[in-house]
Amino acid sequence: MEEQFLIRPAGPADCAELLRLIRELAIYEKLEHQAVGTEPALREALFGTRPAAEALIVERGGRAVAFALYFTTFSTFLCKPGIYLEDLFVEPAHRGSGIGKALLRRLAAMVVERGGGRFEWRVLDWNEPSIRFYEALGARILREWLLARVTGAELLRLAGR
């Protein structure tokens, strides 16, 4: 019999484990040089006076093995809120056990419960296994929409600083 897992909302005490999983995700995506966040910054972003995001933790065998980090969005065309999944990661040893699918189902249910109209996320163009997995769940990959990003010095310049 396959070992079960527990999906639960992350709490402040989970920040160290969450940051560990975030770093594992960064290594998997070959972006570890960009993973510069700290535990205090994560704690403030998730549980501070103005939370910017929420997270779910998956426990299996008494330890965190996966997470989903997400935040509320808004569709001007639908005039409804939604959820944007910033990151979902399952440790390699626990892939194929239904954890990723269960996280996506939980988040989709949250969109519906919150009266939302969209559940969205991004996937790296080289990550064919994930693309196939998402498409099999009914997701449509919107290749015509390109991400625009402003960070660092360019962000400060745009802000007039």
C-alpha positions in Angstrom: 0.0 0.0 0.0 1.3 3.4 -1.0 2.0 5.8 1.8 -0.5 8.7 2.1 0.3 12.4 2.2 -1.2 15.4 3.9 -1.8 18.8 2.2 -2.1 21.7 4.6 -1.7 25.5 4.7 1.8 26.6 5.5 2.3 28.4 8.8 5.1 30.6 10.1 6.9 27.6 11.5 7.2 26.1 8.0 9.4 28.9 6.5 12.7 27.0 6.9 11.3 23.9 5.2 9.6 26.0 2.6 12.8 27.8 1.8 14.6 24.4 1.5 12.1 23.2 -1.0 12.3 26.5 -2.9 16.0 26.1 -3.2 15.5 22.5 -4.5 13.1 23.9 -7.1 15.7 26.5 -8.2 18.3 23.8 -8.6 15.8 21.7 -10.7 15.0 24.7 -12.9 18.7 25.5 -13.2 18.1 28.9 -11.6 19.8 28.4 -8.2 21.7 31.7 -8.7 18.4 33.5 -8.6 17.2 31.9 -5.3 18.5 34.6 -3.0 15.4 34.9 -0.7 15.8 34.5 3.1 13.7 32.9 5.8 12.8 36.3 7.3 11.8 37.7 3.9 9.7 34.7 3.2 8.0 34.8 6.6 7.2 38.5 6.1 5.8 37.9 2.6 3.6 35.1 3.7 2.7 36.0 7.3 3.5 39.7 7.8 1.2 42.6 8.2 0.3 42.6 4.5 0.7 39.0 3.2 1.6 38.9 -0.5 1.1 35.1 -1.0 -0.1 31.9 0.5 1.4 28.4 0.5 0.4 24.8 0.9 2.8 22.2 2.3 2.6 18.5 1.6 3.8 16.2 4.3 4.7 12.6 3.8 6.3 10.4 6.4 6.3 13.3 8.8 8.3 15.7 6.6 7.7 18.3 4.0 8.1 16.9 0.5 6.3 19.4 -1.7 4.8 22.8 -1.8 2.6 25.2 -3.8 3.0 29.0 -3.4 0.2 31.1 -4.9 -1.5 34.5 -4.7 -4.8 36.1 -5.6 -5.1 37.7 -9.1 -7.9 39.5 -10.8 -9.3 39.2 -14.3 -10.6 42.6 -15.7 -12.4 40.7 -18.4 -14.2 38.3 -16.1 -14.4 40.8 -13.2 -13.5 38.0 -10.9 -10.6 37.0 -8.8 -8.4 34.0 -9.5 -5.3 32.2 -8.2 -1.9 32.4 -9.8 0.3 29.5 -8.9 3.8 31.0 -8.6 5.6 27.7 -7.9 4.8 24.0 -7.3 7.5 21.6 -6.5 7.5 17.9 -5.5 10.8 16.3 -4.4 11.9 13.9 -7.1 11.6 10.8 -4.9 7.9 11.6 -4.4 6.9 12.4 -8.0 4.4 10.1 -9.6 2.5 9.5 -6.4 -0.3 11.9 -7.1 1.0 14.8 -5.0 1.3 17.3 -7.9 -2.2 16.5 -9.2 -3.6 16.7 -5.6 -2.1 20.2 -5.1 -3.5 21.4 -8.4 -6.9 20.0 -7.6 -6.8 21.7 -4.1 -5.9 25.0 -5.7 -8.6 24.7 -8.4 -11.2 24.0 -5.6 -10.0 27.1 -3.8 -10.6 29.2 -6.9 -14.1 27.9 -7.1 -14.7 28.3 -3.4 -13.5 31.9 -3.5 -15.8 32.7 -6.5 -12.9 33.0 -8.9 -12.8 32.5 -12.6 -9.2 31.6 -13.4 -6.4 29.4 -12.2 -3.1 30.2 -14.0 0.6 29.4 -13.8 3.7 29.3 -16.0 5.8 26.5 -17.1 9.3 26.7 -18.6 9.3 26.0 -22.3 11.9 23.2 -22.0 10.0 21.3 -19.3 8.1 18.9 -21.6 7.1 16.4 -18.8 5.3 19.2 -16.9 3.7 20.6 -20.1 2.3 17.2 -21.0 1.1 16.7 -17.4 -0.6 20.1 -17.3 -2.3 19.5 -20.7 -3.5 16.1 -19.5 -5.3 17.9 -16.7 -7.0 20.2 -19.1 -4.6 23.2 -19.0 -4.1 25.1 -22.2 -0.6 26.4 -22.7 -0.9 30.0 -23.9 2.3 30.3 -26.0 1.1 33.6 -27.5 1.4 35.4 -24.2 4.9 36.5 -23.3 6.1 37.5 -19.9 7.3 41.0 -19.3 9.5 41.6 -16.3 11.2 44.6 -14.8 13.7 44.1 -11.9 16.8 45.6 -10.3 18.1 48.9 -11.7 15.5 48.9 -14.5 12.7 48.7 -11.9 14.2 51.6 -9.9 14.6 53.6 -13.1 11.0 52.9 -14.2 9.8 53.9 -10.7 11.7 57.2 -11.1 14.2 56.5 -8.4 
